[in-house]
Amino acid sequence: MSIPAPILLRGGTVVTMDAARRIVAADVMLEGGRITAIGPGLEAGAAQVIDARGLHVLPGFVQGHTHLGQALLRGLAEGRDLLRWLRERIWPLEAAHDHDSAYWSGMLGAADCLLAGTTTIQDIGIVTHMDAIFLAIEDSGLRAIAGKCLMDTGLGVPAVLAETPANALDELRALHQRWDGEADGRIRLAVCPRFILSCSQRLWEGAVAIAHELRLPMHTHLLEHASEEDEVRALLGAGQLEWLDAVGVLDTQLSIAHGVQFGAHHRDILAGRQLGIIHCPSANLKLGSGIADLQFLQATAGVCLGIGCDGAPCNNDMDVLEEMRLAALLQGIKAGPGKFAAESALALATIDGARAIGLDQDIGSIELGKAADVVLLDLERPQSFGADEVSVYDRIVYAAARDAIAWVIVDGIVRVDHGRLPHIEAEALRRKPHEAITALLQRAQLV
């Protein structure tokens, strides 16, 4: 295990996102990949000193739902609702991945996340070549919970993606052996059945068994679009949440993406359970899925909300600051202006988002002993200027953009320095994705 050199963040305004929501003028010491001291006038010793004067120091942003394997596919699935988007474009394109295209898709997506301040993702990967995605996560420096996408059936599913349950679960076990805990603990494995319409009951039951046996989190898509719920009811004679409950999925450490179609009748099913729901506002708008009712979900016992950009073909970028802003603004339509505060929107991408994916003991706030995942924002720009009386949360959520991000630190290592990725070769990141997508499209024969 490599031990990062110590870093002292000198003189910033620390937006802790701790339980007390303290905002303090302080130095922050990062040592051995952990936050070891917070306070004024800390001694630098041998630490690298980053001048944080005039900057706001925040916990690294958490995205609870991403698809790095789709980063190459940006712009290739426009103008479709969810099921057409999957069946006509995304699945055929994912089926055309090879190791090289998967790796550069992963690197491209990871770079996009880092440059916008994301330090942790939860990622539903691809069916084949998942090692390439994990390798990209390792090389990029991101922290990630990620898993092979599990699929074995369904209308429009290409043959290469429809694995047998036995083969899919055997590969999941092998990936657990190869990758869980790698990259000094930055990489953790998840069990990721895609959704009900592409997974048989046998595959779901096997996935649940492995999640319990290996104590792994489970992540899937659920209640995203009304047409999805309609097809499930026609096929299985039950709603999605009811069906997953019957096969034991709700008794795992579960988080789901979207939840746009959640209603009052689901509350009884969730009684006594814990469920992370990852809100993806841009993707929900682009695919015509609707606007999730965050106030309703927050008031549902056992539910913890996070946020995610989803994938490049349905967003089309990985800027979680934009997602926070959109989440807050859209609730003005659902519940009224100001009903979903900027502080709550920021929490979706920090402490609440970490809790939704089970990592709140390690990330999501700036507190002693937590991982040294930190973002430094420059809010002293014309577009984000505000009087001292203006809420910092409002300035961040409603006015900050990715160009305000000065530094991004993951596990105590600088991964972004004023728009530069020190550990990723810039020319390769420009050239290789173009080569990879050209070859992928030739294999897919779609464009």
N, C-alpha and C positions, 0 to 999 in steps of 0.2 A: 504494500500500500504506500503510495506516494503521499507525503505530507506537504500541503501548500505552505508557502512562505507567509508569514504574518502580514496583515494589511491593517493600517489605521486610517479610518475615515475621519478626517479632521474638520470639525466646525460646522457640520450640517444641521439641518432641522430634521429630526428623526420622527417620522410618522409610524409609530410602533405597530398599530393595529392589534395591540394586546387587549386584554379584557377591559382595562380602564380607558382604552383609546387615548393613551398619553401621546402628546406631541411635544417634544422637548428639544432644546438646543443642546447638542451633546456630540462627543466623539464616540465612535464605535470601533472596537478592536475585534479583528477576525484572526483567529489562530487555529491551526490544525483543522480547518474546515468548519469551525464553530464560532459563534458569537461569544466572546469571553469577557467583554467589559463594555459598559455603556455609561458615559458620564462626561463631565467637562474636564478638560486639561489632562487627558490620559497621556502617560509617557509612551513615546513611540518605540524606544529601544531600537531593536534591529528591524522593525517593521517598515515596509514600504508605506509612505504617507501619501494618501490621496486627498487633495484639497477639496473639501466638500462645502466650503463657505459659499453661500448663495444657492446651494442645492438642497433638495428634499430627499432624505434617505428613507426608502420604503422597503418592506419585504419583497423579495422577488415575486413576480406575478405567477399565478397558478392557473393553468387551463385544464379543466377536467374532461375535455373531450376534443381530440384532434385526430387527424388522419395524415400522418407524414407520408404514407405511401401514395397519397393523392396529390402531393405538391406539384408534381410534373404535369398534372392534368388540368391546371388552371385554364379556364376559358373553353374547355372542350365539351361541356355539357350544359350549355346555356338554354334557357327558355323551356324548361321541363318541370313538371311537378315531381314529387319524390319518387314514385314507383317507375315512371318513365325515365327519370334521371338515372336511376340504378340500372334498369333493365336494358335501356338503349345505349347507354354510354359508359357509366362507371364500371359495371361488372365486365363488359368486354375489354375495356382499357386495363383494368386491374389484371385480367387474365393474361394480358400480353407482357406483363413485367418479366424481366430477367434479373439476375443478380445486380448487374450494373445499373439498370434503370431504377431498381428499388433502392439501391444505395444512394444514388444522386437525388432521387426524390426525397429520401430521408434527410440528406444533408441540406437540400434547398429548404425544406420545411422547417428544419431545426434552426437554420440561420435566420429565417423569417421570424420565427418565434423569439429568438434571442435578441434580435435587433429591435423588437417591440417590447422588450422587458420581461418576457416570459422566461422563467427559470425552471419550472416544473410543468410537465404535461402528463395527462393520461391518454394513451393513444391506442385506438383500435387499428391494428396493423393490416397486413394483407395475408392471403391464404398461403401463397407460395413465397419463397425467398425472404422469409421473415428474419433470417440471420442478417441479411443486408440492412434491414431497418435498425436492428439492434446495434450493428456495427456503426451506423451513422449516428445514432444516439451517443454511443461511446465516444466517437471521434469529435463530435460537435461540442460536448461538454454539458449538454442538457441533463437535467434530472428527469427521470421518466418512470411511470408505471405503464407497461405496454404488453400487448399480447397478440399472438397470432389470431387472425380473424377466422372464426369457425363457421363453416358452411357445408351443407351436404345435400341440399334439396332446394326446390323452389322454381316457380315460373321464371324463365329467362336467365337462370343461373348457368353460365358456361360450364362445360364438362370439367375443365381443368380446375374450377373452383369448387365443384361438388365432390369433395373427398368422402370416403367412407367414414363413419363415426370412429371406427377403430384406428384408421390411419391418422385422422385429425387429432385424436386424443393422444396417440403415441408420439406424434410430433410435438404436441404441447408439453408432454413430459420431458422430451429431449431438450426442448428449448429451456425448460426450467433448469435442467442440469447445466446447460451451457451458459445461461445468461442471468439467472436470478441472483442478485447481489453483486454483479460485476461492476466494473468502473468505480471501485472503492465504495460500493453500495449505492451509487446513483441510479442503477437500473434494477427495477423490480418487475416481476412477471405478473400479469393479470390473465384471467380466463375471459375470453371475449367472443361469445356467440354473437353473430351479427344482429339478427333479429328473428322474430318468430317465423316469418315467411321464408327464411332461408335455412332453417335448422329444424331437423326432425326431433320428435320427442326423445328418441334414443340418444341423440347428440346432446340435447339439453340435460338429460339425466346423467350422462357421463361427465359433462362439464361441471355439474353441481357436485358430483362425487369427488372429482379432482380438486375443486375449490375447497371442499372440506378437508380432504386428505392432506393437501399441501399448504393449507391455510392461506390461500390466495384470494385476493379480491376478484369480484366479477364485475364486468362492465359490458353494457349492451345498449342498443337503441330501443326506445319504447314510447308508444303513444305520441308519435311525431306528427303524422298526417291523418286526417279522417279516413282517407281511402285505405290506409294500412289497417286501421281498426275494422273497417268494413270487410276487407278480404279475410282477416283472421276470423271474424265471426262466421263468415260464410264457410270457411274451411274447417273450423274446429268447433263451432257452435258455442263459443265463449269469447268474452273480451280478453284482451291481452294480459292485463294484470291478473285477472281471475285464473287464466290458464297457467301463467308462470307460477302463481301461488300453488296450484295443484301439483306442479312438478318439482316444487321445493326451491325454486330460484330465490324467492323472497327471504329465505332463511340463510342465504349466504351474505358475505360482506359486499353488498350490491350498490352500485351506482348506475344510473341510467342517463342517457343523453336525451334531451328534448322535453318530454312530458307535456307537450302543448295541449294534448287532449285530456289531461287529468280533470276529473270532476268530483263532485261531492260524494257520489256513490263509491268512489275508490277509498274513501277515508277509513271505512270499517275494515277493509282488507289490510290496510297498513297499520292498524292498531297493534301496538307492542313491537313493531319492527323499526329498524333504522334504514333509511333510504337516502342516498345522495342523488339529487336531480341536477343535471348540468344543463343550464340554460344556454341556448345558442341562437341569439336573436337574429343575426344577419342571415344565417342559413334558413331559419324558419320563415323569414320574409321572402328570401329568394326562391325557395321551393314552394311557396304558397301554403305553408303548413299552418300559419296563424301566429298569434301572440300569446305566449304562456302567461298565465295569471300568477305573477310572483307573490302577490299578497295572499292569495288563496293558498299557494304552496307553502309559504312561510308559516301560515297558521295551521298547517296540517301536522299533527304530532308525529315526530320521528323523522321528518323530512329536513334535510340540510341542503341548501342551494349552493351551487358553484356556477362557473361560466366557462364557455369555450368557444373557439372560432370555428370548430368543426373542420371541414376540409377546404382546400383551395378551390375546388370546382363549384362550391356552393357558398362562397363568402364574398370576395375572392382572396382575402389576405389573412394573415394571422396576427393582426393587431388587436390585442385584448383591451387596450385603452378605448378603441372604437367600440368594442362590444359592451364595455361598461357604460359608456355614454348612451348607446342605443338602448340598453336594458332599462336605464333610468328614464329615458325619454318616452319609450313605448308604454311604460306603466302610467304615464300621464293620460294616455288614451284609455287604458283598462280601468284605472282607479281614480284618476284626477291628478292634476299637477302637484308635485311635491310629495305624493303618497309613498313613493319609493325613493328614499333620500340618496344623495350622492355617497354618503358614508356607507350605506348598505350596498350600493353598486361596487364600491371599492372592496368591500368585504368579500363579495363574490369571487374576486380574483386574488384574495389574500387568505385571511384566516378561515372564512367560511368555505371557500373553495378547497382549502387544504383539508378541512374537516369532512367535506363531502366525499373525498377520495381516501380518507383514513390516514392522512399524514399530518394532522394538526399538532401532534406532539413534537414534530421535527421541523416543520416549515410554516409559513403563513403569517408570521409576526416577527418583529425584532425583539427578541427576549434572550436572556442569558441561557446558553447551552443549546440553543437551536442552531440548525445548519446555517452556514454563512452564505445564504442566498439573498442578495441585496440588489436593489435598483436605485440609482441616483438620478433624480429628475431635475432639470433646469426649468423652473416655472417663471423665471424672470425674463420672459420673452414677450414681445408685443401681444401675441395671441393668448397668452395665459397670465398676463399681468393682472394683479388684483390688489386692492387696498389691504392693509393689515387686518381690517375688520372682516374681510371676505373669508369664508370657510375654505380651509386647505382642501377639504374633500371636494368642494364644488369646483375649485380651480383644477384639480387633477382630473375629475370625471368629465366635466363639461368643456374644458379648454385645452388640456394637454394632448399632445399628439406624439407619435413615435420619434419625431425629431427633437423632442425635449429630453430624450433618454441620453444621459452622458456616459454612464458606466453601468454595466451589468456584471455581477459577480455570482458565480455558482460554485458552491462547495469551497469557497475561499479562493477561487481562481478567477481572475478577470477574463471574461468571455466577450465583452463588448467595451471598446474604448472609443467613445465619440464617433459611433457609426462604423468602426473598424472591428473586424473579428480576428483577433491576434492569432488564434489557433487554427484558422481555416484559410487555406491558400486562395486568395481572391480570384486569380485568373482561372483556376480550375473550377471554382464555383460559378463563374460566368460561362465557361466553355462546355464543361461536361454535361450539365443538364440539357443543353441544346442537342448534343450528340445523342444522349440517351432517349429523349422524347422523339427525335426523328426515327430512330430505330424501333422504338415501341410502336409508333403509329404505322410503320411499315408492317410490323407483325400483326397489329390489330386489324389493319385494312378497313378502318372506319373513316379516315379523312384523306 
